[in-house]
Amino acid sequence: MSTSAELIESKLAAQISAVDPEAVAAAIVNHSTHQAKQRFAMNASIVEIIAMAAFLLRLRDIAESTYDMFNTANLMDDQPKGSTARADLLRETREKIAIAGASLEALGFGRSPATVPSPPEKV
């Protein structure tokens, strides 16, 4: 049995997922005057604002994991070619690339990493 709080939460989640946060943001910022931007921002619904906030936080998480991916790739470059450490870091970097790609795809960007051909492995 669902509680009324769970039902409300479910309805809110459905409303949020129906919002295109990029379109809402574009409607706010794509105006030439400050007054027009303000007017469109004030007309945004609470659900639209929550959707934009959630989208921003997901992008921040992806940016953080992408930074970590680049850091791992840099560590890999510091290892001697052919070493076990380099091979382990290459595997870890590729896993992080796949996660970043899948995360971006879940937000509507790009193609799935599974559809992008892999370059020949160099260790």
Summary of the structure (lengths in Angstrom):
residues: 123
radius of gyration: 20.6
end to end distance: 55.2
largest distance: 60.1
contacts: 281
relative contact order: 0.09
helix: 73%
strand: 0%
